[in-house]
Amino acid sequence: MQLRLLFATPDPASLQLFETLLHSALELTPLEVAAGHVGDMEALLSRVEAGEDDIILVDWLLAVEGTPGLVREIVRRNPRLRIVALLPQSYRQYRREVWQAGACSSIAKENMEQEWLSSVLCIMHRAMEREARLIASLGGSIDVVTPSDAQCCGQAETLPTSERGQNGKS
């Protein structure tokens, strides 16, 4: 199974970094990855709607403080996409927001390295393999349900501390 990876960044230096990290990461795993690039939100949203990619690495520079909203819009348009938000170290507070918006993962761009990228790609690859088997076993159709922020992220916050850890919640 080939992974279709899209780098969404307006910055040529960041793109060069991402491509270098991908090349190094692929030396660590036997994954087959086809990588593409977009440099603005219009091109990104066109690709999202076209279903051309499996994984999108969204650079903070593309939407800055609007990154959580952009992630939410990507998920709304194509809930099967896996989104990784690349945030600046100085804005770590956005990690929770992009996760609540639907990102699978986020990391400070300054902390990205080949081991991390290799692990993320491998986990997503295995998840995609399992999803494909599940869809095939269900006769090729499956409804995608995207929980709201409250369903996804708010529940753990509303539980009293004494109840956390029960029923698999922590």
N, C-alpha and C positions, 0 to 999 in steps of 0.2 A: 504494500500500500504506500503510495507516494503522498507525502504531506505537502500541501500547497500553502506556503508561508508568505505573508505579505508584510513588508516593512512600511509603516506609514509615518514618514518623517519629512519635514520640509528642509532639513539640514543635511547638506552633502557630507559633512564630517561625521555626523551620527550614522548616516547610511553606510559610510565606509567602515566605521567601527562595527556595526551590526553584521555586515557581510564578512568581515574578518573573523568575528566571533562565531558566526555560523560555519565558516570553513573549518575552523579549529574544532568546533563541537562535533562536526560530522566525522572528524578523524577518530572520535571517541566512541561512536555508535555506528551501526550499519544501516542507518535510516536513509531513505531516499527522499530528498527535499527539493522542491522546485520553488525558488524564491522570486518574488516580484517586489516592486516598489511603487508607491504613490507619494506625491509631495504636497497634496492639499486635500481638504475635506470633501470637495466635490468629487474628485477622482476616487477617493476612498469609498464614499457612499454609493457611487456607481458600481464599484466592484462588489460591495456588500450585497447589493440588490441582484447582481448578476450571479452570485454564488460561485465566484471564481476561486475562492480561498477557503482554507480550513482554519488557519490560525492567523491572527493579525497582531503584530507588535505595534502598538500605538504610542508614539513618542509624545510626551507632554507638550512639546513645542508645536504640535499640530493644532491644539485647541486651548492650551494653557489652562486657566481655571475652568474652562468649559469641558475639560476632559471627562469628568463623570457623566455629563450630559451627552457627550459624544458616544461614550461606551453604551449608555442607555439606548441611544438611537440606533446604534449598530445592532444591539440585541433585539430591539423592536423590529428592525427590518429583516434580520436573519438570525433567529435564536440558536441555530446550530453552530454558529461561529464560536471559536475559542479566542478570547481576547486577553492579551497581556499588556498591561499599562506600564510604560517606562516613565517613571517620575523623577524629578530632581531630588537630590538628597535633602534639600532645604524645605521641601513641601511634603514631608512624610505623612502629614495629617490627611492627605488625599488618598492614602492607601485604602482606608475603610470605605471612603466614598466610591472609589472605582470598583471595589469588590461588591458593594451593595448595588451598584449600577449594573453589574453582570460580568465584570472581568473575572477570568479564572485565576489570575495572578497579577502581581505588580512587583516592581523592584525599582530601587533607585538606579538610574542609568550608571552612576558612578560605581555601583557594586556589580554590574553585569560582568560575567566572565564565562568562558567556554564550558566549564563544568555545570554551571547553573543552566545555561541554554540547552546543553545536551540533556540534562535531567528533565527540563520542562518539555522539550520535544518528545522525549521517550515516554513520559507519562501521558501526554496528549495522544501520541500514536497508539499506545495500548488502550486508552479509553475509546478511541475511534474504532479500533478493531473489535472491541467488545460491543460497542453500539451497533456496528454493522452486523455482527452475529445475532444480536437481539432483534434488530429490524427484520433480518432474514427469517428468523424463527417465528416472527409475528406475521409473516406473509407479505413483508415489504412495506407495511404502512405502520406508522406510529405517530401519535399526536405529540407535538412539542408543547409542554406546559412550562411557562415562565412564571415563577412565583413573584408576587409583588415584594417590594423591599420589606414590608412589615412581615410577610410570611417567611421570607428568607432570612432576614437579619434581625428583626425586631423581637422575635420570640425569646431568644436567649437573654436579651436585655430585660425582659419583663419578668423573668423567673426570679424569685427570691434566691439569694445565694445558697441557702440551705437546700433548695431543690435542684440546683445545678449538679450535674454528674449523675442524676437519676435518669433512667430510661435512655441512656446513651447521650444525653445532652451535657455539654460542659462549657 
